[in-house]
Amino acid sequence: VLHVRFLLVPLLTSLTGAAQYLLQDAALMSYMDQRFVSLEKRLEKCNQDILDYVKEFRDFSKMVLSRLAGLNAYKAEVNSEVQNLLTRIERAQRDIDYFGSVTDSNACIEVHEDLMKQQLLEEAEEKKKLKLMLNASCDHMLTGIKSLKIAKKTGDKHGSWMKDPGKKHTKIYLLNGSVNNVILEFANIMAFMENNQMLNARRVMLPFPWEGTGHVIYQGFLFYHRYGSLNEIIKFNIQRRKVAGQMLLPGAGRIPAYQLSPQTKIDLAIDEQGLWAIHAEPETGGNIAITKMDHTTMAVEHSWDTPCNSKDAEAAFMACNTLYVVYNSPSGGTSRIRCVYDVLDAVNTYEIPALHFPKRQGSHSTVHYNPKEKQLFAWGDGSQIIYKLHTERK
């Protein structure tokens, strides 16, 4: 027994030490597992934070890119507003020049007779210059619309068709829709009126699409309002197929030129004197303004505020320095000219009766005057119409 006890005591001691070592190792392993789990949770939180930061940065980047994209549009709008302000300051300057020499006594302003005479002389001189610029030999006025002829019925509800009023031009141009970038060119009016000629028309692609239906073709150039811009006018050489000029039209593009044709913000027109722009301005309560432009240099020559309101207006045209505004009902009906404005005051507009468009119910998308043929080229509910006119001397 003593011998066995002698052998077992060391063995039991050794086993007790090993057990204690294993218990310590298990506690260490448990501690390490807890630390590992804690570390995994921290890594997961770190990854989630990084994903949140990445998402926030992407959202911020999108916002910055959106702001940058709109910067050019804001810049163009500010430039347009500045040009409009400068134009209005120039218009007002003539009316307030004489106040510089007027004395203020007891809050009453006395205008000297000499200043009044000087102002009248300046106004007369201004009208004389305008007559020279606008070639006062243009002396006829519209007194009636004789008849209509539907040349073709094709295209969308909105569109424009025209003939270049130059001496040797016979081609017909069709511009379908209020936003597009393809012109269809026909050899002459007979080719245009023939059936199945749409496929044989020459297609001219524009570098920028147009907006509205207020474009014109004059001496081989297409003038149109560029889509997406406030008031940019493009001059496009049709034969060479390239842009020949561009400009920003002061004061235009903020509201539609005509209430019943909201797709058109700027309506360009051609008469015996050349290129005009017709548009409405919010500062005058929506009244229509007209601007004479130099078609060669794309510069503004003169502007007029007219008494013609854009409410219930569907179209307008210029003929011999005179604006004729076409009105209708919102649901469509008989179109009639109810406002006439002569820039040289050669027409007493109150003596002109309302001019009706004959034998037709509906609405017009465009009405353009051709000074060479003394006719109106109109687009009404998808039909291309020619109106013949009655005229008399002013």
Residue pairs with C-beta under 8 A, 6 or more apart in sequence:
76 229
76 230
76 232
76 248
77 230
79 248
80 230
80 231
80 248
80 250
80 253
83 248
83 250
83 251
84 250
84 251
86 250
87 250
87 251
87 300
87 303
88 251
88 283
91 303
94 122
94 126
97 119
98 111
98 115
98 116
98 118
98 119
99 109
101 112
101 115
102 109
102 110
102 111
102 112
102 115
103 110
127 344
127 345
130 302
130 343
130 344
131 344
133 292
133 301
133 302
134 273
134 292
134 321
134 343
134 344
135 272
135 273
136 344
138 271
138 272
138 273
138 320
138 321
139 320
139 346
139 393
139 394
140 320
140 391
140 392
140 393
140 394
141 319
141 320
141 322
141 342
141 347
141 352
141 391
141 392
141 393
141 394
142 319
142 322
142 324
142 337
142 355
142 389
142 390
142 391
143 352
143 355
143 390
143 391
143 392
144 355
144 389
144 390
145 355
145 356
145 357
145 358
145 376
145 387
145 388
145 389
145 390
146 358
146 387
146 388
146 389
146 390
147 358
147 359
147 387
147 388
148 357
148 358
148 359
148 360
148 385
148 386
148 387
148 388
149 385
149 386
149 388
150 383
150 384
150 385
151 189
151 192
151 193
151 384
151 385
151 386
152 192
152 193
152 383
152 384
153 382
153 383
153 384
154 174
154 176
154 198
154 382
154 384
155 174
155 176
155 177
155 379
155 382
155 384
156 176
156 177
156 178
156 382
157 365
157 381
157 382
158 177
158 178
158 213
158 261
158 263
158 365
158 379
159 174
159 175
159 176
159 177
159 178
159 213
159 365
159 366
159 379
159 382
160 175
160 213
160 214
160 215
160 365
160 366
160 368
160 379
161 172
161 173
161 174
161 175
161 377
161 379
161 384
162 172
162 173
162 216
162 217
162 368
162 370
162 377
163 169
163 170
163 171
163 172
163 173
163 189
163 217
163 370
163 372
163 373
163 377
164 171
164 173
164 217
164 218
164 219
164 220
165 218
165 270
165 370
165 371
165 372
165 373
166 218
166 219
166 220
166 372
167 372
169 220
170 187
170 188
170 189
171 185
171 186
171 187
171 188
172 185
172 186
172 188
172 189
172 191
172 192
173 183
173 184
173 185
173 186
173 217
173 222
174 183
174 184
174 186
174 192
174 201
174 384
175 183
175 184
175 210
175 213
175 215
176 182
176 184
178 211
178 212
178 213
178 263
178 264
178 365
179 209
179 210
179 211
179 227
180 209
180 210
181 205
181 206
181 207
181 208
181 209
181 210
182 203
182 204
182 205
182 206
183 203
183 204
183 206
183 222
183 238
184 198
184 201
184 202
184 203
184 204
185 201
185 202
185 203
185 204
185 238
186 192
186 197
186 201
186 202
191 197
191 200
192 384
204 238
204 241
205 241
206 222
206 224
206 234
206 236
207 236
207 242
207 243
208 226
208 227
208 234
209 226
209 227
209 228
210 224
210 225
210 226
210 227
211 224
211 225
211 226
211 227
211 228
211 229
211 263
211 265
212 225
212 261
212 263
212 264
212 265
212 266
212 267
213 261
213 263
213 264
213 267
213 365
213 366
213 379
214 224
214 225
214 257
214 264
214 265
214 266
214 267
214 268
214 269
214 278
214 366
215 222
215 223
215 224
215 225
215 268
216 222
216 223
216 224
216 268
216 269
216 270
216 275
216 368
217 223
217 238
218 270
218 274
218 275
218 295
219 295
220 237
220 238
220 239
221 235
221 236
221 237
221 238
221 244
221 295
222 234
222 235
222 236
222 238
223 233
223 234
223 235
223 236
223 268
223 275
223 295
224 233
224 234
224 236
224 268
225 231
225 232
225 233
225 234
225 253
225 265
225 266
225 268
226 232
226 233
226 234
226 246
229 253
230 248
230 252
230 253
230 254
231 248
231 249
231 250
231 251
231 252
231 253
231 265
231 266
232 246
232 247
232 248
232 249
233 246
233 247
233 248
233 249
233 266
233 268
233 277
233 298
234 243
234 245
234 246
235 243
235 244
235 245
235 246
235 295
235 298
236 242
236 243
236 244
237 243
237 244
245 297
245 298
246 298
247 293
247 298
247 299
249 266
249 277
249 279
249 291
249 293
249 300
250 291
250 300
250 303
251 279
251 281
251 289
251 303
252 265
252 266
252 277
252 279
252 281
252 289
252 291
253 265
253 266
253 279
254 265
254 281
254 282
255 265
255 280
255 281
255 282
255 286
255 310
256 262
256 263
256 264
256 265
256 280
256 310
257 264
257 265
257 266
257 267
257 278
257 279
257 280
257 288
257 310
257 313
257 316
258 264
258 267
258 280
258 310
258 313
258 314
258 315
258 316
259 286
259 310
259 311
259 312
259 313
260 312
260 313
260 314
260 328
260 330
260 363
261 313
261 314
261 315
261 364
261 365
264 366
265 279
266 277
266 278
266 279
267 277
267 278
267 279
267 315
267 316
267 366
268 275
268 276
268 277
268 278
269 275
269 276
269 277
269 278
269 316
269 317
269 318
269 368
269 369
270 276
270 318
270 368
270 369
270 370
270 371
271 317
271 318
271 319
271 320
271 321
271 369
271 371
272 319
272 320
272 321
272 371
273 292
273 320
273 321
274 292
274 293
274 294
274 295
275 292
275 293
275 294
275 295
276 290
276 291
276 292
276 293
276 318
277 290
277 291
277 293
278 288
278 289
278 290
278 316
278 318
278 323
279 288
279 289
279 291
280 286
280 287
280 288
280 289
280 310
281 287
281 289
281 305
284 305
285 309
286 309
286 310
286 311
287 305
287 306
287 307
287 308
287 309
287 310
288 306
288 308
288 309
288 310
288 313
288 316
288 323
288 325
289 303
289 304
289 305
289 306
290 303
290 304
290 306
290 318
290 323
290 341
290 343
291 300
291 302
291 303
291 304
292 300
292 301
292 302
292 303
292 343
293 299
293 300
293 301
294 300
294 301
304 341
304 343
306 323
306 339
306 341
307 339
307 341
308 316
308 323
308 325
308 339
308 341
309 339
312 327
312 328
312 329
312 330
313 325
313 326
313 327
314 326
314 327
314 328
314 335
314 363
314 364
315 325
315 326
315 335
315 364
315 365
315 366
315 367
315 378
316 323
316 324
316 325
316 326
316 367
317 323
317 324
317 326
317 367
317 368
317 369
317 376
318 324
318 369
319 369
319 371
320 371
320 394
321 342
321 343
321 344
321 346
322 340
322 341
322 342
322 343
322 347
323 339
323 340
323 341
323 342
323 343
324 337
324 339
324 340
324 355
325 337
325 338
325 339
325 340
325 341
326 335
326 336
326 337
326 357
326 364
326 367
327 335
327 336
327 337
327 338
327 339
328 334
328 335
328 336
328 363
328 364
332 361
332 362
332 363
333 361
333 362
334 356
334 357
334 360
334 361
335 356
335 357
335 360
335 362
335 363
335 364
336 354
336 355
336 356
336 357
337 354
337 355
338 354
339 349
340 347
340 349
340 352
341 349
342 349
342 394
346 394
347 394
357 364
357 387
360 380
360 385
362 380
362 381
363 380
363 381
364 378
364 379
364 380
365 379
365 380
365 381
366 377
366 378
366 379
367 376
367 377
367 378
367 387
368 376
368 377
368 378
369 375
369 376
369 377
370 376
370 377
374 388
374 389
374 391
375 386
375 387
375 388
375 389
376 385
376 386
376 387
376 389
377 384
377 385
377 386
378 384
378 385
378 386
378 387
379 385
